[in-house]
């Protein structure tokens, strides 16, 4: 695997430096955007669900091997 990684790194190094910098910045921006999108999704949708009474009821019902009784709260 290391030999393949070094071969690939050599190919990358032989390309135009300005283009490589632009591609690196683009990858960083894309990664940051995905992380920010996940954080927004998590805070807007996942966190409120995980903090709901229904979520806790679902966990209790699962542990007790019974059907949950959700209340929409």
N, CA, C and O atoms as a Maestro MAE file, in Angstrom:
{
 s_m_m2io_version
 :::
 2.0.0
}

f_m_ct {
 s_m_title
 :::
 protein
 m_atom[292] {
  # First column is atom index #
  i_m_mmod_type
  r_m_x_coord
  r_m_y_coord
  r_m_z_coord
  i_m_residue_number
  s_m_chain_name
  s_m_pdb_residue_name
  s_m_pdb_atom_name
  i_m_atomic_number
  :::
  1 25 0.829 -1.196 0.000 1 A "UNK " " N  " 7
  2 3 0.000 0.000 0.000 1 A "UNK " " CA " 6
  3 2 0.874 1.260 0.000 1 A "UNK " " C  " 6
  4 15 0.568 2.239 -0.680 1 A "UNK " " O  " 8
  5 25 1.980 1.218 0.784 2 A "UNK " " N  " 7
  6 3 2.854 2.388 0.858 2 A "UNK " " CA " 6
  7 2 3.482 2.685 -0.507 2 A "UNK " " C  " 6
  8 15 3.609 3.847 -0.894 2 A "UNK " " O  " 8
  9 25 3.870 1.643 -1.228 3 A "UNK " " N  " 7
  10 3 4.445 1.858 -2.571 3 A "UNK " " CA " 6
  11 2 3.440 2.543 -3.493 3 A "UNK " " C  " 6
  12 15 3.799 3.447 -4.248 3 A "UNK " " O  " 8
  13 25 2.201 2.118 -3.432 4 A "UNK " " N  " 7
  14 3 1.153 2.725 -4.260 4 A "UNK " " CA " 6
  15 2 0.906 4.180 -3.853 4 A "UNK " " C  " 6
  16 15 0.711 5.042 -4.710 4 A "UNK " " O  " 8
  17 25 0.914 4.449 -2.554 5 A "UNK " " N  " 7
  18 3 0.728 5.821 -2.074 5 A "UNK " " CA " 6
  19 2 1.870 6.715 -2.541 5 A "UNK " " C  " 6
  20 15 1.630 7.847 -2.962 5 A "UNK " " O  " 8
  21 25 3.102 6.230 -2.474 6 A "UNK " " N  " 7
  22 3 4.254 7.015 -2.930 6 A "UNK " " CA " 6
  23 2 4.198 7.249 -4.434 6 A "UNK " " C  " 6
  24 15 4.532 8.337 -4.903 6 A "UNK " " O  " 8
  25 25 3.777 6.234 -5.201 7 A "UNK " " N  " 7
  26 3 3.632 6.400 -6.656 7 A "UNK " " CA " 6
  27 2 2.581 7.471 -6.967 7 A "UNK " " C  " 6
  28 15 2.782 8.315 -7.840 7 A "UNK " " O  " 8
  29 25 1.479 7.424 -6.256 8 A "UNK " " N  " 7
  30 3 0.414 8.403 -6.457 8 A "UNK " " CA " 6
  31 2 0.880 9.807 -6.068 8 A "UNK " " C  " 6
  32 15 0.576 10.777 -6.761 8 A "UNK " " O  " 8
  33 25 1.614 9.914 -4.963 9 A "UNK " " N  " 7
  34 3 2.141 11.215 -4.533 9 A "UNK " " CA " 6
  35 2 3.085 11.794 -5.576 9 A "UNK " " C  " 6
  36 15 3.089 13.005 -5.798 9 A "UNK " " O  " 8
  37 25 3.881 10.955 -6.216 10 A "UNK " " N  " 7
  38 3 4.787 11.421 -7.274 10 A "UNK " " CA " 6
  39 2 3.988 11.978 -8.447 10 A "UNK " " C  " 6
  40 15 4.332 13.026 -8.993 10 A "UNK " " O  " 8
  41 25 2.945 11.296 -8.826 11 A "UNK " " N  " 7
  42 3 2.093 11.772 -9.924 11 A "UNK " " CA " 6
  43 2 1.496 13.138 -9.561 11 A "UNK " " C  " 6
  44 15 1.465 14.045 -10.392 11 A "UNK " " O  " 8
  45 25 1.030 13.277 -8.338 12 A "UNK " " N  " 7
  46 3 0.435 14.545 -7.904 12 A "UNK " " CA " 6
  47 2 1.477 15.661 -7.932 12 A "UNK " " C  " 6
  48 15 1.199 16.759 -8.415 12 A "UNK " " O  " 8
  49 25 2.679 15.384 -7.413 13 A "UNK " " N  " 7
  50 3 3.736 16.406 -7.353 13 A "UNK " " CA " 6
  51 2 4.142 16.899 -8.729 13 A "UNK " " C  " 6
  52 15 4.623 18.025 -8.857 13 A "UNK " " O  " 8
  53 25 3.960 16.085 -9.764 14 A "UNK " " N  " 7
  54 3 4.363 16.471 -11.117 14 A "UNK " " CA " 6
  55 2 3.359 17.400 -11.790 14 A "UNK " " C  " 6
  56 15 3.603 17.849 -12.910 14 A "UNK " " O  " 8
  57 25 2.256 17.694 -11.148 15 A "UNK " " N  " 7
  58 3 1.243 18.573 -11.723 15 A "UNK " " CA " 6
  59 2 1.528 20.035 -11.382 15 A "UNK " " C  " 6
  60 15 2.402 20.344 -10.572 15 A "UNK " " O  " 8
  61 25 0.771 20.921 -12.017 16 A "UNK " " N  " 7
  62 3 0.965 22.365 -11.850 16 A "UNK " " CA " 6
  63 2 0.664 22.786 -10.410 16 A "UNK " " C  " 6
  64 15 -0.415 22.490 -9.896 16 A "UNK " " O  " 8
  65 25 1.603 23.472 -9.755 17 A "UNK " " N  " 7
  66 3 1.437 23.859 -8.350 17 A "UNK " " CA " 6
  67 2 0.202 24.714 -8.082 17 A "UNK " " C  " 6
  68 15 -0.484 24.513 -7.080 17 A "UNK " " O  " 8
  69 25 -0.086 25.669 -8.971 18 A "UNK " " N  " 7
  70 3 -1.251 26.527 -8.739 18 A "UNK " " CA " 6
  71 2 -2.550 25.715 -8.796 18 A "UNK " " C  " 6
  72 15 -3.469 25.941 -8.009 18 A "UNK " " O  " 8
  73 25 -2.611 24.787 -9.719 19 A "UNK " " N  " 7
  74 3 -3.787 23.936 -9.827 19 A "UNK " " CA " 6
  75 2 -3.923 23.056 -8.589 19 A "UNK " " C  " 6
  76 15 -5.025 22.876 -8.070 19 A "UNK " " O  " 8
  77 25 -2.809 22.511 -8.117 20 A "UNK " " N  " 7
  78 3 -2.842 21.678 -6.921 20 A "UNK " " CA " 6
  79 2 -3.317 22.473 -5.709 20 A "UNK " " C  " 6
  80 15 -4.100 21.970 -4.903 20 A "UNK " " O  " 8
  81 25 -2.841 23.723 -5.578 21 A "UNK " " N  " 7
  82 3 -3.291 24.564 -4.461 21 A "UNK " " CA " 6
  83 2 -4.788 24.808 -4.532 21 A "UNK " " C  " 6
  84 15 -5.492 24.735 -3.525 21 A "UNK " " O  " 8
  85 25 -5.268 25.103 -5.754 22 A "UNK " " N  " 7
  86 3 -6.700 25.353 -5.938 22 A "UNK " " CA " 6
  87 2 -7.507 24.111 -5.587 22 A "UNK " " C  " 6
  88 15 -8.541 24.214 -4.927 22 A "UNK " " O  " 8
  89 25 -7.050 22.939 -6.019 23 A "UNK " " N  " 7
  90 3 -7.765 21.703 -5.715 23 A "UNK " " CA " 6
  91 2 -7.769 21.414 -4.218 23 A "UNK " " C  " 6
  92 15 -8.767 20.945 -3.671 23 A "UNK " " O  " 8
  93 25 -6.641 21.699 -3.557 24 A "UNK " " N  " 7
  94 3 -6.568 21.479 -2.119 24 A "UNK " " CA " 6
  95 2 -7.544 22.404 -1.385 24 A "UNK " " C  " 6
  96 15 -8.267 21.969 -0.489 24 A "UNK " " O  " 8
  97 25 -7.560 23.690 -1.775 25 A "UNK " " N  " 7
  98 3 -8.499 24.638 -1.153 25 A "UNK " " CA " 6
  99 2 -9.938 24.209 -1.406 25 A "UNK " " C  " 6
  100 15 -10.785 24.289 -0.516 25 A "UNK " " O  " 8
  101 25 -10.208 23.753 -2.624 26 A "UNK " " N  " 7
  102 3 -11.550 23.318 -2.969 26 A "UNK " " CA " 6
  103 2 -11.973 22.129 -2.096 26 A "UNK " " C  " 6
  104 15 -13.103 22.080 -1.611 26 A "UNK " " O  " 8
  105 25 -11.068 21.183 -1.903 27 A "UNK " " N  " 7
  106 3 -11.372 20.020 -1.066 27 A "UNK " " CA " 6
  107 2 -11.611 20.445 0.378 27 A "UNK " " C  " 6
  108 15 -12.514 19.924 1.033 27 A "UNK " " O  " 8
  109 25 -10.813 21.383 0.882 28 A "UNK " " N  " 7
  110 3 -10.988 21.853 2.252 28 A "UNK " " CA " 6
  111 2 -12.318 22.569 2.435 28 A "UNK " " C  " 6
  112 15 -13.017 22.359 3.427 28 A "UNK " " O  " 8
  113 25 -12.661 23.415 1.471 29 A "UNK " " N  " 7
  114 3 -13.940 24.134 1.535 29 A "UNK " " CA " 6
  115 2 -15.096 23.139 1.486 29 A "UNK " " C  " 6
  116 15 -16.059 23.262 2.244 29 A "UNK " " O  " 8
  117 25 -15.002 22.162 0.603 30 A "UNK " " N  " 7
  118 3 -16.060 21.164 0.464 30 A "UNK " " CA " 6
  119 2 -16.218 20.385 1.773 30 A "UNK " " C  " 6
  120 15 -17.336 20.183 2.248 30 A "UNK " " O  " 8
  121 25 -15.117 19.959 2.342 31 A "UNK " " N  " 7
  122 3 -15.165 19.209 3.592 31 A "UNK " " CA " 6
  123 2 -15.755 20.046 4.705 31 A "UNK " " C  " 6
  124 15 -16.585 19.563 5.475 31 A "UNK " " O  " 8
  125 25 -15.333 21.299 4.798 32 A "UNK " " N  " 7
  126 3 -15.860 22.199 5.824 32 A "UNK " " CA " 6
  127 2 -17.353 22.419 5.628 32 A "UNK " " C  " 6
  128 15 -18.117 22.437 6.593 32 A "UNK " " O  " 8
  129 25 -17.766 22.587 4.374 33 A "UNK " " N  " 7
  130 3 -19.185 22.792 4.094 33 A "UNK " " CA " 6
  131 2 -20.011 21.581 4.512 33 A "UNK " " C  " 6
  132 15 -21.096 21.723 5.076 33 A "UNK " " O  " 8
  133 25 -19.486 20.380 4.227 34 A "UNK " " N  " 7
  134 3 -20.209 19.177 4.634 34 A "UNK " " CA " 6
  135 2 -20.306 19.081 6.146 34 A "UNK " " C  " 6
  136 15 -21.341 18.692 6.688 34 A "UNK " " O  " 8
  137 25 -19.217 19.440 6.828 35 A "UNK " " N  " 7
  138 3 -19.227 19.391 8.291 35 A "UNK " " CA " 6
  139 2 -20.250 20.392 8.832 35 A "UNK " " C  " 6
  140 15 -21.022 20.069 9.734 35 A "UNK " " O  " 8
  141 25 -20.254 21.603 8.280 36 A "UNK " " N  " 7
  142 3 -21.219 22.611 8.728 36 A "UNK " " CA " 6
  143 2 -22.648 22.175 8.431 36 A "UNK " " C  " 6
  144 15 -23.549 22.393 9.241 36 A "UNK " " O  " 8
  145 25 -22.852 21.560 7.273 37 A "UNK " " N  " 7
  146 3 -24.194 21.085 6.925 37 A "UNK " " CA " 6
  147 2 -24.642 20.014 7.915 37 A "UNK " " C  " 6
  148 15 -25.796 20.008 8.344 37 A "UNK " " O  " 8
  149 25 -23.732 19.106 8.279 38 A "UNK " " N  " 7
  150 3 -24.072 18.064 9.251 38 A "UNK " " CA " 6
  151 2 -24.407 18.684 10.598 38 A "UNK " " C  " 6
  152 15 -25.373 18.277 11.242 38 A "UNK " " O  " 8
  153 25 -23.621 19.661 11.030 39 A "UNK " " N  " 7
  154 3 -23.881 20.294 12.318 39 A "UNK " " CA " 6
  155 2 -25.242 20.988 12.336 39 A "UNK " " C  " 6
  156 15 -25.968 20.918 13.328 39 A "UNK " " O  " 8
  157 25 -25.585 21.661 11.228 40 A "UNK " " N  " 7
  158 3 -26.888 22.324 11.149 40 A "UNK " " CA " 6
  159 2 -28.007 21.289 11.158 40 A "UNK " " C  " 6
  160 15 -29.015 21.470 11.841 40 A "UNK " " O  " 8
  161 25 -27.836 20.207 10.406 41 A "UNK " " N  " 7
  162 3 -28.834 19.147 10.372 41 A "UNK " " CA " 6
  163 2 -29.004 18.542 11.751 41 A "UNK " " C  " 6
  164 15 -30.122 18.308 12.209 41 A "UNK " " O  " 8
  165 25 -27.886 18.293 12.403 42 A "UNK " " N  " 7
  166 3 -27.922 17.697 13.737 42 A "UNK " " CA " 6
  167 2 -28.662 18.592 14.723 42 A "UNK " " C  " 6
  168 15 -29.513 18.118 15.475 42 A "UNK " " O  " 8
  169 25 -28.343 19.883 14.724 43 A "UNK " " N  " 7
  170 3 -28.974 20.779 15.696 43 A "UNK " " CA " 6
  171 2 -30.440 21.036 15.370 43 A "UNK " " C  " 6
  172 15 -31.245 21.243 16.278 43 A "UNK " " O  " 8
  173 25 -30.797 21.026 14.095 44 A "UNK " " N  " 7
  174 3 -32.178 21.329 13.713 44 A "UNK " " CA " 6
  175 2 -33.110 20.126 13.830 44 A "UNK " " C  " 6
  176 15 -34.289 20.284 14.146 44 A "UNK " " O  " 8
  177 25 -32.590 18.926 13.579 45 A "UNK " " N  " 7
  178 3 -33.477 17.767 13.514 45 A "UNK " " CA " 6
  179 2 -33.127 16.655 14.496 45 A "UNK " " C  " 6
  180 15 -34.000 16.153 15.205 45 A "UNK " " O  " 8
  181 25 -31.890 16.279 14.539 46 A "UNK " " N  " 7
  182 3 -31.515 15.104 15.328 46 A "UNK " " CA " 6
  183 2 -31.553 15.388 16.821 46 A "UNK " " C  " 6
  184 15 -32.106 14.596 17.584 46 A "UNK " " O  " 8
  185 25 -30.981 16.494 17.248 47 A "UNK " " N  " 7
  186 3 -30.943 16.812 18.680 47 A "UNK " " CA " 6
  187 2 -32.344 16.914 19.281 47 A "UNK " " C  " 6
  188 15 -32.599 16.307 20.321 47 A "UNK " " O  " 8
  189 25 -33.266 17.666 18.658 48 A "UNK " " N  " 7
  190 3 -34.622 17.735 19.241 48 A "UNK " " CA " 6
  191 2 -35.293 16.364 19.339 48 A "UNK " " C  " 6
  192 15 -36.026 16.103 20.293 48 A "UNK " " O  " 8
  193 25 -35.049 15.490 18.368 49 A "UNK " " N  " 7
  194 3 -35.622 14.145 18.431 49 A "UNK " " CA " 6
  195 2 -35.038 13.371 19.605 49 A "UNK " " C  " 6
  196 15 -35.763 12.722 20.359 49 A "UNK " " O  " 8
  197 25 -33.717 13.449 19.749 50 A "UNK " " N  " 7
  198 3 -33.039 12.701 20.806 50 A "UNK " " CA " 6
  199 2 -33.405 13.197 22.199 50 A "UNK " " C  " 6
  200 15 -33.271 12.460 23.176 50 A "UNK " " O  " 8
  201 25 -33.865 14.437 22.297 51 A "UNK " " N  " 7
  202 3 -34.232 15.004 23.594 51 A "UNK " " CA " 6
  203 2 -35.735 14.903 23.871 51 A "UNK " " C  " 6
  204 15 -36.211 15.385 24.899 51 A "UNK " " O  " 8
  205 25 -36.475 14.280 22.961 52 A "UNK " " N  " 7
  206 3 -37.934 14.230 23.117 52 A "UNK " " CA " 6
  207 2 -38.371 13.127 24.074 52 A "UNK " " C  " 6
  208 15 -37.651 12.159 24.319 52 A "UNK " " O  " 8
  209 25 -39.579 13.312 24.607 53 A "UNK " " N  " 7
  210 3 -40.178 12.284 25.457 53 A "UNK " " CA " 6
  211 2 -40.407 11.001 24.669 53 A "UNK " " C  " 6
  212 15 -40.220 9.901 25.188 53 A "UNK " " O  " 8
  213 25 -40.813 11.152 23.410 54 A "UNK " " N  " 7
  214 3 -41.059 9.980 22.571 54 A "UNK " " CA " 6
  215 2 -39.783 9.154 22.371 54 A "UNK " " C  " 6
  216 15 -39.844 7.925 22.342 54 A "UNK " " O  " 8
  217 25 -38.661 9.802 22.237 55 A "UNK " " N  " 7
  218 3 -37.396 9.091 22.085 55 A "UNK " " CA " 6
  219 2 -37.120 8.244 23.322 55 A "UNK " " C  " 6
  220 15 -36.768 7.069 23.221 55 A "UNK " " O  " 8
  221 25 -37.284 8.855 24.481 56 A "UNK " " N  " 7
  222 3 -37.066 8.130 25.728 56 A "UNK " " CA " 6
  223 2 -38.059 6.972 25.865 56 A "UNK " " C  " 6
  224 15 -37.698 5.890 26.327 56 A "UNK " " O  " 8
  225 25 -39.297 7.205 25.466 57 A "UNK " " N  " 7
  226 3 -40.320 6.157 25.510 57 A "UNK " " CA " 6
  227 2 -39.925 5.007 24.581 57 A "UNK " " C  " 6
  228 15 -40.092 3.838 24.927 57 A "UNK " " O  " 8
  229 25 -39.407 5.341 23.417 58 A "UNK " " N  " 7
  230 3 -38.970 4.303 22.485 58 A "UNK " " CA " 6
  231 2 -37.874 3.431 23.073 58 A "UNK " " C  " 6
  232 15 -37.887 2.210 22.912 58 A "UNK " " O  " 8
  233 25 -36.934 4.057 23.747 59 A "UNK " " N  " 7
  234 3 -35.847 3.309 24.388 59 A "UNK " " CA " 6
  235 2 -36.390 2.414 25.501 59 A "UNK " " C  " 6
  236 15 -36.038 1.239 25.602 59 A "UNK " " O  " 8
  237 25 -37.257 2.997 26.334 60 A "UNK " " N  " 7
  238 3 -37.842 2.204 27.434 60 A "UNK " " CA " 6
  239 2 -38.629 1.013 26.885 60 A "UNK " " C  " 6
  240 15 -38.495 -0.110 27.370 60 A "UNK " " O  " 8
  241 25 -39.447 1.275 25.874 61 A "UNK " " N  " 7
  242 3 -40.269 0.210 25.295 61 A "UNK " " CA " 6
  243 2 -39.397 -0.892 24.697 61 A "UNK " " C  " 6
  244 15 -39.703 -2.076 24.836 61 A "UNK " " O  " 8
  245 25 -38.330 -0.506 24.043 62 A "UNK " " N  " 7
  246 3 -37.421 -1.496 23.475 62 A "UNK " " CA " 6
  247 2 -36.807 -2.365 24.567 62 A "UNK " " C  " 6
  248 15 -36.765 -3.590 24.453 62 A "UNK " " O  " 8
  249 25 -36.333 -1.715 25.625 63 A "UNK " " N  " 7
  250 3 -35.720 -2.460 26.739 63 A "UNK " " CA " 6
  251 2 -36.725 -3.379 27.421 63 A "UNK " " C  " 6
  252 15 -36.389 -4.480 27.858 63 A "UNK " " O  " 8
  253 25 -37.978 -2.899 27.502 64 A "UNK " " N  " 7
  254 3 -39.016 -3.675 28.168 64 A "UNK " " CA " 6
  255 2 -39.734 -4.635 27.211 64 A "UNK " " C  " 6
  256 15 -40.647 -5.357 27.614 64 A "UNK " " O  " 8
  257 25 -39.311 -4.636 25.938 65 A "UNK " " N  " 7
  258 3 -39.869 -5.523 24.913 65 A "UNK " " CA " 6
  259 2 -41.382 -5.365 24.779 65 A "UNK " " C  " 6
  260 15 -42.142 -6.333 24.768 65 A "UNK " " O  " 8
  261 25 -41.776 -4.098 24.680 66 A "UNK " " N  " 7
  262 3 -43.195 -3.797 24.505 66 A "UNK " " CA " 6
  263 2 -43.351 -2.766 23.400 66 A "UNK " " C  " 6
  264 15 -42.373 -2.160 22.963 66 A "UNK " " O  " 8
  265 25 -44.569 -2.572 22.957 67 A "UNK " " N  " 7
  266 3 -44.849 -1.580 21.929 67 A "UNK " " CA " 6
  267 2 -44.796 -0.186 22.564 67 A "UNK " " C  " 6
  268 15 -45.387 0.020 23.624 67 A "UNK " " O  " 8
  269 25 -44.094 0.784 21.935 68 A "UNK " " N  " 7
  270 3 -44.019 2.132 22.520 68 A "UNK " " CA " 6
  271 2 -45.366 2.849 22.421 68 A "UNK " " C  " 6
  272 15 -46.160 2.590 21.517 68 A "UNK " " O  " 8
  273 25 -45.600 3.739 23.352 69 A "UNK " " N  " 7
  274 3 -46.803 4.559 23.358 69 A "UNK " " CA " 6
  275 2 -46.371 6.027 23.190 69 A "UNK " " C  " 6
  276 15 -46.162 6.748 24.166 69 A "UNK " " O  " 8
  277 25 -46.246 6.437 21.936 70 A "UNK " " N  " 7
  278 3 -45.771 7.784 21.620 70 A "UNK " " CA " 6
  279 2 -46.862 8.821 21.849 70 A "UNK " " C  " 6
  280 15 -48.045 8.540 21.656 70 A "UNK " " O  " 8
  281 25 -46.461 10.022 22.263 71 A "UNK " " N  " 7
  282 3 -47.396 11.105 22.545 71 A "UNK " " CA " 6
  283 2 -47.131 12.350 21.702 71 A "UNK " " C  " 6
  284 15 -47.835 13.352 21.832 71 A "UNK " " O  " 8
  285 25 -46.133 12.290 20.854 72 A "UNK " " N  " 7
  286 3 -45.820 13.447 20.005 72 A "UNK " " CA " 6
  287 2 -45.125 14.564 20.767 72 A "UNK " " C  " 6
  288 15 -45.202 15.728 20.373 72 A "UNK " " O  " 8
  289 25 -44.448 14.218 21.853 73 A "UNK " " N  " 7
  290 3 -43.733 15.214 22.642 73 A "UNK " " CA " 6
  291 2 -42.283 14.788 22.775 73 A "UNK " " C  " 6
  292 15 -41.490 15.487 23.407 73 A "UNK " " O  " 8
  :::
 }
 m_bond[291] {
  # First column is bond index #
  i_m_from
  i_m_to
  i_m_order
  :::
  1 1 2 1
  2 2 3 1
  3 3 4 2
  4 3 5 1
  5 5 6 1
  6 6 7 1
  7 7 8 2
  8 7 9 1
  9 9 10 1
  10 10 11 1
  11 11 12 2
  12 11 13 1
  13 13 14 1
  14 14 15 1
  15 15 16 2
  16 15 17 1
  17 17 18 1
  18 18 19 1
  19 19 20 2
  20 19 21 1
  21 21 22 1
  22 22 23 1
  23 23 24 2
  24 23 25 1
  25 25 26 1
  26 26 27 1
  27 27 28 2
  28 27 29 1
  29 29 30 1
  30 30 31 1
  31 31 32 2
  32 31 33 1
  33 33 34 1
  34 34 35 1
  35 35 36 2
  36 35 37 1
  37 37 38 1
  38 38 39 1
  39 39 40 2
  40 39 41 1
  41 41 42 1
  42 42 43 1
  43 43 44 2
  44 43 45 1
  45 45 46 1
  46 46 47 1
  47 47 48 2
  48 47 49 1
  49 49 50 1
  50 50 51 1
  51 51 52 2
  52 51 53 1
  53 53 54 1
  54 54 55 1
  55 55 56 2
  56 55 57 1
  57 57 58 1
  58 58 59 1
  59 59 60 2
  60 59 61 1
  61 61 62 1
  62 62 63 1
  63 63 64 2
  64 63 65 1
  65 65 66 1
  66 66 67 1
  67 67 68 2
  68 67 69 1
  69 69 70 1
  70 70 71 1
  71 71 72 2
  72 71 73 1
  73 73 74 1
  74 74 75 1
  75 75 76 2
  76 75 77 1
  77 77 78 1
  78 78 79 1
  79 79 80 2
  80 79 81 1
  81 81 82 1
  82 82 83 1
  83 83 84 2
  84 83 85 1
  85 85 86 1
  86 86 87 1
  87 87 88 2
  88 87 89 1
  89 89 90 1
  90 90 91 1
  91 91 92 2
  92 91 93 1
  93 93 94 1
  94 94 95 1
  95 95 96 2
  96 95 97 1
  97 97 98 1
  98 98 99 1
  99 99 100 2
  100 99 101 1
  101 101 102 1
  102 102 103 1
  103 103 104 2
  104 103 105 1
  105 105 106 1
  106 106 107 1
  107 107 108 2
  108 107 109 1
  109 109 110 1
  110 110 111 1
  111 111 112 2
  112 111 113 1
  113 113 114 1
  114 114 115 1
  115 115 116 2
  116 115 117 1
  117 117 118 1
  118 118 119 1
  119 119 120 2
  120 119 121 1
  121 121 122 1
  122 122 123 1
  123 123 124 2
  124 123 125 1
  125 125 126 1
  126 126 127 1
  127 127 128 2
  128 127 129 1
  129 129 130 1
  130 130 131 1
  131 131 132 2
  132 131 133 1
  133 133 134 1
  134 134 135 1
  135 135 136 2
  136 135 137 1
  137 137 138 1
  138 138 139 1
  139 139 140 2
  140 139 141 1
  141 141 142 1
  142 142 143 1
  143 143 144 2
  144 143 145 1
  145 145 146 1
  146 146 147 1
  147 147 148 2
  148 147 149 1
  149 149 150 1
  150 150 151 1
  151 151 152 2
  152 151 153 1
  153 153 154 1
  154 154 155 1
  155 155 156 2
  156 155 157 1
  157 157 158 1
  158 158 159 1
  159 159 160 2
  160 159 161 1
  161 161 162 1
  162 162 163 1
  163 163 164 2
  164 163 165 1
  165 165 166 1
  166 166 167 1
  167 167 168 2
  168 167 169 1
  169 169 170 1
  170 170 171 1
  171 171 172 2
  172 171 173 1
  173 173 174 1
  174 174 175 1
  175 175 176 2
  176 175 177 1
  177 177 178 1
  178 178 179 1
  179 179 180 2
  180 179 181 1
  181 181 182 1
  182 182 183 1
  183 183 184 2
  184 183 185 1
  185 185 186 1
  186 186 187 1
  187 187 188 2
  188 187 189 1
  189 189 190 1
  190 190 191 1
  191 191 192 2
  192 191 193 1
  193 193 194 1
  194 194 195 1
  195 195 196 2
  196 195 197 1
  197 197 198 1
  198 198 199 1
  199 199 200 2
  200 199 201 1
  201 201 202 1
  202 202 203 1
  203 203 204 2
  204 203 205 1
  205 205 206 1
  206 206 207 1
  207 207 208 2
  208 207 209 1
  209 209 210 1
  210 210 211 1
  211 211 212 2
  212 211 213 1
  213 213 214 1
  214 214 215 1
  215 215 216 2
  216 215 217 1
  217 217 218 1
  218 218 219 1
  219 219 220 2
  220 219 221 1
  221 221 222 1
  222 222 223 1
  223 223 224 2
  224 223 225 1
  225 225 226 1
  226 226 227 1
  227 227 228 2
  228 227 229 1
  229 229 230 1
  230 230 231 1
  231 231 232 2
  232 231 233 1
  233 233 234 1
  234 234 235 1
  235 235 236 2
  236 235 237 1
  237 237 238 1
  238 238 239 1
  239 239 240 2
  240 239 241 1
  241 241 242 1
  242 242 243 1
  243 243 244 2
  244 243 245 1
  245 245 246 1
  246 246 247 1
  247 247 248 2
  248 247 249 1
  249 249 250 1
  250 250 251 1
  251 251 252 2
  252 251 253 1
  253 253 254 1
  254 254 255 1
  255 255 256 2
  256 255 257 1
  257 257 258 1
  258 258 259 1
  259 259 260 2
  260 259 261 1
  261 261 262 1
  262 262 263 1
  263 263 264 2
  264 263 265 1
  265 265 266 1
  266 266 267 1
  267 267 268 2
  268 267 269 1
  269 269 270 1
  270 270 271 1
  271 271 272 2
  272 271 273 1
  273 273 274 1
  274 274 275 1
  275 275 276 2
  276 275 277 1
  277 277 278 1
  278 278 279 1
  279 279 280 2
  280 279 281 1
  281 281 282 1
  282 282 283 1
  283 283 284 2
  284 283 285 1
  285 285 286 1
  286 286 287 1
  287 287 288 2
  288 287 289 1
  289 289 290 1
  290 290 291 1
  291 291 292 2
  :::
 }
}
